[in-house]
């Protein structure tokens, strides 16, 4: 009885129960797909006659080697479901295809056959022609469209969220950058009677708002990349598990502060790599200068450099010892070492100890000091006797030196305070 339900091709006598082509003009003419595609003719049947596709729904589109054994009926239901429910709604699509298919099977079959399969490769080109590319905003730039990609929520406690005013489910803050940015579009509405100028003005408002949103997201990315949130919360202490980094010098810290505006154009890793490369360059330059110094001193092998450095260290040690000994002798000699700059000048023996200290501090020769002292005392005596006198101080004596010398003579009792 099972043989009676089968259908056979009238031309090649092959079984055509799953799929066959029936002639609409000839009676009892049913051909298999191979004979129909070859244009087979038999009896009064001609290849140009009308035909009807008779689908039993049990054949496979991708051949018997395709995984899952999807029939043509299921394939048709799958395409109807993807059009009706959209890509990604695999539960609804599986229910539409039938209870025998799970959402996972539906997803894997559609992706493997219709996207990554031969059909997908033929329909989806590798490069989309005539596609507009924005070359002014590269990826990661200050106004890059990729900056609007949402970030994962911060991993902080509830108390820290309240301290920051942070809403983790929305990845927003209670007070955002440029808090009033939404006022640009809050009252916008497009009316059918708007003129072209008004429409362009509203588009400009929307564009301004989008740029502000990108700036917000850019600042969030910088805060995440440079760990500014843990620093604000006081959680930026060094982790013991992390490898110890080299000690940063004071000069490098100052340079980092000067180059801080570059944070917005570089990621944290790129910025650290920049300074690490600069440190390597500095060390290489120092090594090159050291090798050049060895070469100038006739050293051509690294084995000889150790002996050279030991000898140089001994020479420097001897120089330091000599300098220390000279300093001790100067302290033992007392004032002779202190007045070494003026002790060989004429008139030095005429000065008292206090006057020697004054001339040494003022960098004034003893002869000039004696001249100024004589003029000041002579003018003071003439004034006390009531004789009018005009000060004849030398031109090399400026106001500062004159004031210092007058104070010294007053404190020493040479002249009175009224006269000074």
Number of C-alpha atoms within 10 A of each C-alpha: 5 5 6 6 7 11 18 16 21 16 15 12 11 14 15 20 18 17 20 24 20 20 20 14 13 15 10 10 20 25 28 24 15 13 18 18 10 9 12 15 15 10 7 9 15 14 14 9 10 12 18 11 12 14 15 14 15 15 17 17 13 13 11 11 8 12 9 11 15 18 17 19 16 18 17 12 16 20 14 15 20 17 11 13 14 12 12 11 14 19 15 15 26 21 15 18 21 12 8 8 17 15 17 11 14 18 17 11 19 18 13 13 15 17 15 13 13 12 12 15 13 12 10 13 9 8 7 8 7 6 7 7 7 9 7 9 13 12 12 16 15 18 20 17 16 16 21 16 11 12 13 10 13 14 9 13 9 12 9 14 15 12 10 15 14 20 15 15 9 11 13 15 14 11 11 14 15 11 11 9 16 14 11 15 15 8 7 12 9 9 9 5 7 11 9 9 9 13 14 12 11 17 14 13 16 16 14 15 17 17 17 18 19 20 19 18 22 22 15 20 20 17 14 15 15 15 14 15 18 15 12 10 12 9 12 12 8 9 9 7 6 7 8 9 6 7 6 9 9 9 8 13 11 10 12 15 9 10 11 10 10 11 14 15 13 16 16 16 10 12 18 13 12 13 14 13 12 13 14 12 12 12 12 12 12 12 12 12 12 12 17 13 12 18 13 10 11 10 15 12 11 11 9 12 16 11 11 15 12 10 12 12 12 12 12 11 12 12 12 12 12 12 12 12 12 13 13 12 12 15 13 11 11 11 13 13 15 15 17 12 14 18 17 11 12 12 15 18 12 12 16 10 11 11 18 23 15 18 20 18 10 14 11 16 18 24 15 16 19 16 12 19 17 12 14 22 16 14 17 20 14 13 14 10 8 8 10 9 12 8 10 10 14 11 6 8 14 10 9 9 13 15 13 13 21 21 15 16 19 16 12 11 10 14 19 13 12 7 14 13
